[in-house]
Amino acid sequence: MAQDFEGIVNRSYSSAPKYTEVMAGVPEDYMKIRTLGALLEINYKIVGAKEQLRRNLISKIKSNSAKYPGIIGFEDDVVPALDRAILSGHDMILVGQIGQAKTKIAQSIAENLLSPMPVIRGSITNDCPMDLPASELAGLLLDRDGAMPSPRFFIDADSKAKIRDNKLDTPIDWVGGKDRFKYVLATPDISVKDLVGQIDAIKITKKGTELYEIESYSPGQLMQAKHGLFCIDELPVLDTRKQVALLSVLQEGRFTTGAYPVVFEPKTAFLATANPIDYTHAGKIIEPLYDRLKSHIHTHYPKTVGDEMLIVAQESRIPKSFVPVFMLKLLVRVAQNARKSPEINQDKGVSVRMSVHGLELLVGEAERTRALSHEIMPVPRPSDISCIGQCAKFELAELDDTAENRHKTLRTLVDLAVRDTSLEYVREAGQEVLEGIKGDFAGKNFVVSQSIVGSNSMANSYENQLKNFGALAGLVEKVYQRALSDQAEFVRQAKSHGIQAGSFEFSDASGHELRAAALELALDGLCLLEPKILDRKEGSYVAA
């Protein structure tokens, strides 16, 4: 039996794989391979994390498949830079302001370009049996005792025990890239031990192990990312000593911890992020580490309104509702205007999360003011827009950064967005229509409120009021039809990016409230035309 184990291991290690790969390092029907013996039978060979990224990226490029699902607006600059870095086997740093999808990029790389790997069940360091040299794996199967032949960590003590106990029946789980992605936010309380691991006094006490035996080691975050992607967010926040702990990983692919006489090899791809202010500040990243992060890739905010709209649709978490595309466009323009405003500190940035959280608030406001009390679908409209003040996260540059000044600045940004969006829908109204609307408002006013619904039995519902404004009703119908067309096009674009667009798909249940939103948009536009047709006074629209 002793010779059998040794022969099986040696044959497997020295022979070519008996399988066809469906991804880098992944055999066909891999989910049927559930034991160490099955791995040895097919002569399984580990493919390293960086090689997995490279080969899987090549496969996606050749098949024209999505390389980084969920990453929008970076097609012309960031995506080519990521491709080059991965194809070159580079560790990289993403440099960008808050809310520029840096962490999402790292997650997308791990989830879509790392292959599933066979890991000994329960291992927290992603131990693959083939991490072991053939002689050591055979030794475990034969229950051979002896000192560690080389001061290197291959697999942890629990994984070794499983092999000793279960032999060729040692259970194997296939662990995907998502579960081999380790995200660490650099904060002042992160310690060197958190990163590289430590000698665990409790293990020494409980197990009676010696101080320098492998059983006394508790793995840190680097080893927990073995065979995966290690992402450290805001790298410059780490002090020099902790950055030095990462240096040998980038330089040599290995590290030691304290006086512990063992070399650890995390075999991970490394990705860091940084804010531009910290990145350019001398001393924030130590020079040797800065130099060994081979690719430095700069991210940016969405360059177009359309890109940001898609991102917001993708990232927002909202209950069942219907969101008019013109409301999404209005909201996104607020953030885009903020990024151009000289009154806002652009070094701090204006995160896309402001738009995402703003949409969530708009739906909540539609629920609060109308939908819940009238049991109708929540549909945001222009009169709801003031609610986004509670998610307006920016810092003023020119004025004192007070709540009052931020509110005034936001109001200006909202007014600009309302102007651009409403005029887009009413600008083409002919002179005859405008004259008719002037006639509609002779001696009359139109009452607008968040609490008024599009259609019900109450006299002031928008539908009932419109009966007395024939020309206005005609304009609202045109805006409504344009909105439906824009809605269908946006849903098509969203689905082409794999975005769930249920809250943007029109249904008859949304019809009256969409008309109400279109009405408010048209009324705002009529106040902003040159010359203007209407004025707004105390919640009513009147002739100018």
C-alpha positions as CSV (number, residue, x, y, z in Angstrom):
1,M,0.0,0.0,0.0
2,A,2.9,2.3,0.8
3,Q,4.3,2.0,-2.7
4,D,0.8,2.5,-4.2
5,F,0.4,5.9,-2.6
6,E,3.9,7.0,-3.6
7,G,3.5,5.7,-7.1
8,I,0.1,7.3,-7.6
9,V,1.4,10.7,-6.5
10,N,4.6,10.5,-8.5
11,R,2.8,9.4,-11.7
12,S,0.2,12.2,-11.3
13,Y,2.8,14.9,-10.7
14,S,5.1,13.8,-13.6
15,S,2.4,13.0,-16.2
16,A,0.5,15.4,-18.5
17,P,-3.1,16.3,-17.6
18,K,-5.8,13.9,-18.8
19,Y,-8.4,16.5,-19.3
20,T,-9.5,19.3,-21.6
21,E,-9.8,22.7,-20.0
22,V,-13.0,24.7,-20.1
23,M,-11.3,27.6,-18.4
24,A,-7.7,28.1,-17.4
25,G,-6.9,25.1,-15.1
26,V,-10.5,23.8,-15.1
27,P,-11.2,20.3,-16.4
28,E,-14.4,19.5,-18.2
29,D,-17.0,18.1,-15.8
30,Y,-14.9,19.5,-13.0
31,M,-17.8,19.5,-10.5
32,K,-17.8,15.7,-10.6
33,I,-14.2,15.7,-9.3
34,R,-14.8,15.7,-5.5
35,T,-11.8,13.9,-3.9
36,L,-8.0,14.0,-3.8
37,G,-7.9,10.7,-5.6
38,A,-10.0,12.0,-8.5
39,L,-7.6,14.9,-8.8
40,L,-4.6,12.6,-8.9
41,E,-6.3,10.3,-11.4
42,I,-6.6,13.2,-14.0
43,N,-3.1,14.5,-13.2
44,Y,-4.5,17.8,-12.2
45,K,-2.1,20.8,-12.5
46,I,-2.5,24.1,-10.7
47,V,-2.6,27.2,-12.9
48,G,-1.5,30.3,-10.9
49,A,-3.8,33.2,-10.3
50,K,-2.1,35.6,-12.7
51,E,-2.0,33.0,-15.4
52,Q,-5.7,32.3,-14.8
53,L,-6.4,36.0,-15.3
54,R,-4.3,36.2,-18.4
55,R,-5.6,33.1,-20.1
56,N,-9.3,33.7,-19.3
57,L,-9.0,37.3,-20.5
58,I,-7.5,36.0,-23.8
59,S,-10.4,33.6,-24.1
60,K,-13.0,36.4,-23.6
61,I,-11.2,38.7,-26.0
62,K,-11.2,36.0,-28.7
63,S,-14.9,35.2,-28.1
64,N,-15.9,38.9,-27.8
65,S,-17.4,38.1,-24.4
66,A,-17.9,40.6,-21.6
67,K,-14.5,40.9,-19.8
68,Y,-15.6,43.1,-16.8
69,P,-19.4,42.9,-16.4
70,G,-20.8,45.8,-14.6
71,I,-18.1,48.2,-15.5
72,I,-19.6,51.0,-17.6
73,G,-18.1,54.1,-19.2
74,F,-14.4,52.9,-19.1
75,E,-14.3,51.3,-22.5
76,D,-11.9,53.8,-24.2
77,D,-9.3,54.1,-21.4
78,V,-9.5,52.1,-18.2
79,V,-10.6,48.8,-19.8
80,P,-7.7,48.8,-22.3
81,A,-5.3,49.6,-19.4
82,L,-6.7,46.7,-17.4
83,D,-6.3,44.4,-20.4
84,R,-2.7,45.4,-20.8
85,A,-1.9,45.0,-17.1
86,I,-3.5,41.5,-16.9
87,L,-1.9,40.3,-20.1
88,S,1.5,41.5,-18.8
89,G,1.0,39.8,-15.4
90,H,1.2,43.1,-13.5
91,D,0.2,43.9,-10.0
92,M,-1.6,47.2,-10.3
93,I,-2.9,50.2,-8.5
94,L,-6.2,52.0,-9.4
95,V,-6.0,55.7,-8.8
96,G,-9.3,57.7,-8.6
97,Q,-11.6,59.7,-6.4
98,I,-14.4,58.2,-4.3
99,G,-17.2,56.5,-6.2
100,Q,-15.2,55.7,-9.4
101,A,-15.8,51.9,-9.3
102,K,-12.3,51.0,-8.2
103,T,-13.4,48.3,-5.8
104,K,-16.1,47.1,-8.3
105,I,-13.3,46.7,-10.9
106,A,-11.4,44.5,-8.5
107,Q,-14.4,42.4,-7.7
108,S,-15.3,42.0,-11.4
109,I,-11.8,40.8,-12.2
110,A,-11.9,38.2,-9.5
111,E,-15.4,37.0,-10.3
112,N,-15.0,36.8,-14.0
113,L,-11.4,36.1,-14.8
114,L,-10.3,33.8,-12.0
115,S,-11.1,30.1,-12.6
116,P,-12.7,27.7,-10.0
117,M,-10.0,25.8,-8.1
118,P,-10.0,22.6,-6.1
119,V,-9.6,23.3,-2.4
120,I,-9.5,20.9,0.5
121,R,-12.9,21.3,2.1
122,G,-12.9,23.8,5.0
123,S,-9.5,25.4,4.2
124,I,-9.4,29.1,5.0
125,T,-6.1,29.5,3.0
126,N,-7.5,27.9,-0.2
127,D,-5.3,24.9,0.1
128,C,-5.0,22.8,-3.0
129,P,-3.4,19.3,-2.4
130,M,-1.1,20.1,-5.4
131,D,0.3,23.0,-3.4
132,L,2.4,20.3,-1.7
133,P,5.5,18.8,-3.3
134,A,5.0,15.2,-4.4
135,S,7.2,13.9,-1.6
136,E,5.2,15.7,1.1
137,L,1.9,14.7,-0.3
138,A,3.0,11.1,-0.4
139,G,4.3,11.4,3.1
140,L,0.9,12.6,4.4
141,L,-0.9,9.7,2.7
142,L,1.6,7.3,4.2
143,D,1.4,8.9,7.7
144,R,5.1,9.5,7.7
145,D,6.2,11.7,10.6
146,G,9.2,13.9,10.3
147,A,10.4,17.5,10.5
148,M,9.3,19.9,7.9
149,P,11.8,19.3,5.1
150,S,11.9,23.0,4.1
151,P,10.9,26.1,6.0
152,R,7.9,26.8,3.7
153,F,4.2,26.9,4.2
154,F,2.3,24.8,1.7
155,I,-1.0,24.0,3.3
156,D,-2.2,24.5,6.9
157,A,-2.3,22.0,9.7
158,D,-6.0,21.3,9.4
159,S,-5.7,20.5,5.7
160,K,-2.7,18.1,6.4
161,A,-4.8,16.4,9.0
162,K,-7.7,15.9,6.6
163,I,-5.3,14.2,4.1
164,R,-3.8,12.0,6.8
165,D,-7.3,10.9,8.0
166,N,-9.1,10.6,4.6
167,K,-6.3,9.6,2.3
168,L,-7.4,9.6,-1.4
169,D,-11.0,10.3,-0.2
170,T,-10.0,13.7,1.1
171,P,-13.0,15.9,0.1
172,I,-12.5,18.6,-2.4
173,D,-14.6,21.7,-3.1
174,W,-14.3,23.9,-6.2
175,V,-14.0,27.5,-5.1
176,G,-14.7,30.3,-7.5
177,G,-12.9,33.6,-7.9
178,K,-15.6,35.4,-6.0
179,D,-14.7,33.4,-2.9
180,R,-10.9,33.8,-3.4
181,F,-11.2,37.6,-3.5
182,K,-9.9,39.3,-0.4
183,Y,-10.8,42.9,0.2
184,V,-9.0,44.9,2.9
185,L,-9.8,48.5,3.7
186,A,-6.6,50.2,4.9
187,T,-7.4,51.8,8.2
188,P,-5.1,53.0,11.0
189,D,-6.1,49.9,13.1
190,I,-4.9,47.4,10.5
191,S,-1.8,45.7,11.9
192,V,1.1,43.9,10.3
193,K,-0.2,40.7,12.0
194,D,-3.6,41.2,10.3
195,L,-1.8,41.1,6.9
196,V,0.8,38.4,7.4
197,G,-0.6,36.3,10.2
198,Q,0.7,35.6,13.7
199,I,1.8,33.0,16.1
200,D,-1.3,32.1,18.0
201,A,-0.8,31.7,21.7
202,I,-4.2,30.0,22.1
203,K,-3.3,27.3,19.6
204,I,0.0,26.7,21.4
205,T,-1.9,26.3,24.7
206,K,-4.8,24.2,23.4
207,K,-2.9,21.9,21.1
208,G,0.4,21.8,23.0
209,T,2.4,22.7,19.9
210,E,5.8,24.2,20.0
211,L,6.2,27.9,19.3
212,Y,7.7,27.4,15.8
213,E,5.6,24.5,14.6
214,I,3.3,25.2,11.7
215,E,0.3,24.4,13.9
216,S,0.9,27.5,15.9
217,Y,0.4,29.8,12.9
218,S,-2.9,31.7,12.3
219,P,-3.1,33.0,8.7
220,G,-3.5,36.7,7.9
221,Q,-5.4,38.3,5.1
222,L,-2.6,37.7,2.5
223,M,-2.7,33.9,3.0
224,Q,-6.5,33.9,3.1
225,A,-6.3,35.3,-0.5
226,K,-4.1,32.5,-1.7
227,H,-4.6,31.6,-5.3
228,G,-6.9,34.6,-5.5
229,L,-7.0,38.4,-5.8
230,F,-5.9,40.5,-2.8
231,C,-7.3,44.0,-3.0
232,I,-6.1,46.6,-0.5
233,D,-8.3,49.8,-0.6
234,E,-6.7,53.2,0.0
235,L,-3.1,51.9,0.2
236,P,-1.5,55.2,1.1
237,V,-3.4,55.1,4.5
238,L,-1.2,52.2,5.6
239,D,1.8,53.4,7.5
240,T,5.4,52.7,6.3
241,R,5.9,49.5,8.5
242,K,2.7,47.9,7.1
243,Q,3.6,48.8,3.5
244,V,7.0,47.2,4.0
245,A,5.1,44.0,5.0
246,L,3.6,44.0,1.5
247,L,6.8,44.8,-0.3
248,S,8.3,41.3,-0.3
249,V,5.0,39.9,-1.6
250,L,5.3,42.1,-4.7
251,Q,9.0,41.8,-5.0
252,E,9.5,38.1,-4.4
253,G,6.0,36.6,-4.1
254,R,6.7,35.6,-0.5
255,F,7.0,36.9,3.0
256,T,7.9,35.9,6.6
257,T,6.3,37.0,9.8
258,G,8.4,38.1,12.7
259,A,11.0,35.6,13.8
260,Y,8.9,32.7,12.6
261,P,11.3,30.6,10.4
262,V,8.8,29.8,7.7
263,V,8.4,31.3,4.2
264,F,4.8,32.0,3.1
265,E,3.8,32.2,-0.6
266,P,0.3,33.6,-1.1
267,K,0.4,33.0,-4.9
268,T,-2.1,35.9,-5.3
269,A,-2.6,38.7,-7.8
270,F,-2.3,42.0,-6.0
271,L,-4.4,45.1,-6.6
272,A,-4.4,48.4,-4.6
273,T,-6.5,51.5,-4.8
274,A,-5.6,55.1,-3.9
275,N,-7.2,58.6,-3.9
276,P,-5.3,61.0,-6.3
277,I,-4.5,63.4,-3.4
278,D,-2.8,60.6,-1.3
279,Y,-1.2,59.0,-4.4
280,T,0.6,62.2,-5.4
281,H,1.6,63.1,-1.8
282,A,5.3,62.4,-1.3
283,G,5.8,59.6,1.3
284,K,2.3,58.4,1.3
285,I,3.3,55.2,-0.7
286,I,6.9,54.2,0.0
287,E,9.0,54.4,-3.1
288,P,9.9,50.7,-3.4
289,L,6.2,49.7,-3.2
290,Y,5.2,52.4,-5.6
291,D,7.7,51.1,-8.1
292,R,6.7,47.5,-7.8
293,L,3.1,48.2,-8.5
294,K,3.9,47.8,-12.2
295,S,0.7,49.3,-13.7
296,H,-0.8,52.5,-12.4
297,I,-4.3,53.0,-13.9
298,H,-6.3,56.2,-13.4
299,T,-10.1,55.9,-13.2
300,H,-12.6,58.8,-13.7
301,Y,-16.3,59.7,-13.2
302,P,-18.7,58.9,-16.0
303,K,-18.1,61.2,-18.9
304,T,-21.6,61.2,-20.2
305,V,-25.1,61.5,-18.7
306,G,-26.0,58.2,-20.5
307,D,-23.2,56.2,-18.9
308,E,-24.0,57.5,-15.4
309,M,-27.7,56.7,-15.9
310,L,-26.8,53.1,-16.7
311,I,-24.6,52.9,-13.7
312,V,-27.3,54.3,-11.4
313,A,-29.8,51.8,-12.8
314,Q,-27.4,49.0,-12.2
315,E,-26.3,50.0,-8.6
316,S,-29.5,51.3,-7.1
317,R,-31.6,49.1,-4.8
318,I,-35.2,50.2,-5.0
319,P,-38.6,48.5,-4.3
320,K,-41.1,47.8,-7.0
321,S,-41.6,51.1,-8.8
322,F,-41.6,52.8,-12.1
323,V,-38.8,55.4,-12.7
324,P,-39.3,57.8,-15.7
325,V,-36.1,58.0,-17.6
326,F,-36.3,61.8,-17.7
327,M,-36.3,61.7,-13.8
328,L,-33.2,59.6,-13.9
329,K,-31.6,61.9,-16.4
330,L,-32.5,65.0,-14.3
331,L,-31.0,63.3,-11.2
332,V,-27.8,62.4,-13.0
333,R,-27.4,65.9,-14.4
334,V,-27.4,67.2,-10.8
335,A,-24.3,65.2,-10.1
336,Q,-22.7,66.0,-13.4
337,N,-23.3,69.7,-12.8
338,A,-21.7,69.3,-9.4
339,R,-18.5,68.0,-10.9
340,K,-18.2,71.1,-13.1
341,S,-19.1,73.6,-10.4
342,P,-16.3,75.9,-9.2
343,E,-18.1,76.2,-5.9
344,I,-17.4,72.6,-5.1
345,N,-14.1,71.1,-4.0
346,Q,-13.3,68.9,-7.0
347,D,-10.3,67.4,-5.2
348,K,-12.7,65.6,-2.9
349,G,-14.9,64.6,-5.9
350,V,-18.6,64.0,-6.2
351,S,-19.3,60.3,-6.0
352,V,-21.6,58.4,-8.4
353,R,-23.1,57.2,-5.1
354,M,-24.8,60.6,-4.8
355,S,-26.8,59.7,-7.9
356,V,-27.4,56.1,-6.8
357,H,-28.6,57.1,-3.4
358,G,-30.6,60.0,-4.9
359,L,-32.6,57.6,-7.0
360,E,-33.3,55.4,-4.0
361,L,-34.6,58.5,-2.1
362,L,-36.7,59.7,-5.0
363,V,-38.6,56.3,-5.1
364,G,-38.9,56.5,-1.3
365,E,-40.3,60.0,-1.6
366,A,-42.9,58.9,-4.2
367,E,-43.9,56.1,-1.8
368,R,-44.1,58.4,1.2
369,T,-46.1,61.2,-0.4
370,R,-48.5,59.4,-2.8
371,A,-48.1,55.7,-3.4
372,L,-48.7,54.3,0.0
373,S,-51.8,56.4,0.8
374,H,-53.4,55.9,-2.6
375,E,-52.2,52.3,-3.2
376,I,-50.5,53.1,-6.5
377,M,-47.2,52.4,-8.1
378,P,-44.4,54.7,-6.8
379,V,-43.4,57.0,-9.7
380,P,-40.9,59.8,-9.0
381,R,-41.7,63.2,-10.5
382,P,-40.0,66.7,-10.6
383,S,-41.8,67.9,-7.4
384,D,-40.0,65.1,-5.5
385,I,-36.5,66.3,-6.4
386,S,-35.8,68.3,-3.2
387,C,-35.5,65.1,-1.2
388,I,-32.1,64.4,-2.6
389,G,-30.6,67.0,-0.3
390,Q,-30.0,64.4,2.3
391,C,-27.6,62.5,0.1
392,A,-25.8,65.5,-1.5
393,K,-22.3,64.6,-0.4
394,F,-19.9,67.3,-1.6
395,E,-17.6,69.8,0.0
396,L,-17.7,73.5,-0.9
397,A,-14.6,75.3,-2.1
398,E,-15.5,78.9,-2.5
399,L,-18.0,79.4,0.3
400,D,-18.0,78.4,3.9
401,D,-18.9,74.7,4.0
402,T,-22.1,75.1,6.0
403,A,-25.3,73.2,5.7
404,E,-27.0,76.4,4.5
405,N,-24.5,77.1,1.8
406,R,-24.5,73.5,0.6
407,H,-28.3,73.7,0.3
408,K,-28.1,76.8,-1.8
409,T,-25.5,75.3,-4.0
410,L,-27.6,72.1,-4.5
411,R,-30.6,74.2,-5.3
412,T,-28.7,75.9,-8.1
413,L,-27.5,72.6,-9.4
414,V,-31.0,71.2,-9.4
415,D,-32.4,74.2,-11.1
416,L,-29.8,73.8,-13.9
417,A,-30.7,70.1,-14.3
418,V,-34.5,70.8,-14.3
419,R,-33.9,73.5,-17.0
420,D,-31.8,71.3,-19.3
421,T,-34.1,68.3,-18.9
422,S,-37.5,70.0,-19.2
423,L,-36.4,72.2,-22.1
424,E,-35.3,69.0,-23.9
425,Y,-38.9,67.9,-23.9
426,V,-40.8,71.1,-24.6
427,R,-38.4,73.1,-26.7
428,E,-39.9,71.8,-29.9
429,A,-43.5,72.9,-29.1
430,G,-44.7,75.2,-31.9
431,Q,-45.7,78.8,-31.5
432,E,-49.3,77.8,-32.1
433,V,-49.2,75.4,-29.2
434,L,-47.6,77.9,-26.9
435,E,-50.2,80.6,-27.8
436,G,-52.9,78.0,-27.0
437,I,-51.3,77.3,-23.6
438,K,-51.3,81.1,-22.9
439,G,-55.0,81.1,-23.7
440,D,-55.5,78.1,-21.4
441,F,-54.1,80.1,-18.4
442,A,-56.1,83.3,-18.9
443,G,-57.6,83.8,-15.5
444,K,-56.8,80.3,-14.4
445,N,-54.0,78.5,-12.5
446,F,-52.8,74.9,-12.4
447,V,-52.1,73.5,-8.9
448,V,-49.1,71.2,-8.4
449,S,-48.2,69.2,-5.3
450,Q,-46.4,66.1,-4.4
451,S,-49.5,64.8,-2.8
452,I,-51.8,65.2,-5.8
453,V,-52.1,62.0,-7.8
454,G,-52.4,61.7,-11.6
455,S,-55.9,60.4,-11.6
456,N,-58.6,59.9,-9.0
457,S,-62.1,61.2,-8.2
458,M,-60.7,64.3,-6.4
459,A,-61.3,67.6,-8.3
460,N,-57.7,68.7,-8.2
461,S,-56.2,65.5,-9.6
462,Y,-53.9,66.3,-12.5
463,E,-56.2,64.5,-14.9
464,N,-59.3,66.5,-13.8
465,Q,-57.4,69.8,-13.9
466,L,-56.1,69.1,-17.4
467,K,-59.7,69.0,-18.6
468,N,-59.7,72.8,-18.4
469,F,-56.4,73.2,-20.2
470,G,-56.8,71.7,-23.7
471,A,-53.6,73.1,-25.3
472,L,-51.5,72.1,-22.3
473,A,-53.1,68.6,-22.4
474,G,-51.9,68.3,-26.0
475,L,-48.3,69.2,-25.1
476,V,-48.4,66.8,-22.1
477,E,-49.4,64.0,-24.5
478,K,-46.4,64.7,-26.7
479,V,-44.1,64.7,-23.7
480,Y,-45.7,61.5,-22.5
481,Q,-45.2,59.8,-25.9
482,R,-41.6,61.0,-26.1
483,A,-41.1,59.7,-22.6
484,L,-42.4,56.2,-23.6
485,S,-40.0,56.1,-26.5
486,D,-37.0,57.2,-24.4
487,Q,-38.1,54.6,-21.8
488,A,-38.0,51.8,-24.3
489,E,-34.6,52.8,-25.6
490,F,-33.1,53.0,-22.2
491,V,-34.4,49.6,-21.2
492,R,-32.9,48.2,-24.4
493,Q,-29.5,49.7,-23.5
494,A,-29.7,48.5,-19.9
495,K,-30.4,44.9,-21.0
496,S,-27.5,45.0,-23.5
497,H,-25.3,45.7,-20.4
498,G,-26.9,42.9,-18.4
499,I,-28.7,45.3,-16.1
500,Q,-32.0,44.4,-14.5
501,A,-34.3,47.1,-15.7
502,G,-37.6,46.2,-14.2
503,S,-38.1,49.6,-12.5
504,F,-37.8,51.2,-16.0
505,E,-40.2,49.0,-17.9
506,F,-43.5,50.6,-18.5
507,S,-46.8,49.0,-17.6
508,D,-50.4,50.2,-17.6
509,A,-50.3,50.5,-13.8
510,S,-47.7,53.3,-14.2
511,G,-49.6,55.2,-16.9
512,H,-51.5,57.9,-14.9
513,E,-48.5,58.6,-12.7
514,L,-46.1,58.8,-15.7
515,R,-48.5,61.4,-17.2
516,A,-48.4,63.3,-13.9
517,A,-44.6,63.4,-14.0
518,A,-44.7,64.4,-17.7
519,L,-47.1,67.2,-16.8
520,E,-44.8,68.6,-14.1
521,L,-41.8,68.4,-16.5
522,A,-43.8,70.3,-19.2
523,L,-44.9,73.0,-16.7
524,D,-41.3,73.5,-15.6
525,G,-40.2,73.8,-19.2
526,L,-42.9,76.4,-20.0
527,C,-41.5,78.5,-17.2
528,L,-38.0,78.3,-18.6
529,L,-38.6,79.0,-22.3
530,E,-37.4,82.3,-23.7
531,P,-39.8,84.1,-23.6
532,K,-41.3,82.2,-20.8
533,I,-45.0,81.1,-21.0
534,L,-45.7,80.4,-17.3
535,D,-44.7,81.5,-13.9
536,R,-44.7,79.4,-10.7
537,K,-46.2,81.0,-7.6
538,E,-47.0,79.3,-4.3
539,G,-47.5,75.9,-5.7
540,S,-49.5,77.0,-8.8
541,Y,-48.6,77.7,-12.4
542,V,-50.0,80.9,-13.8
543,A,-49.6,82.8,-17.1
544,A,-46.4,84.8,-17.3
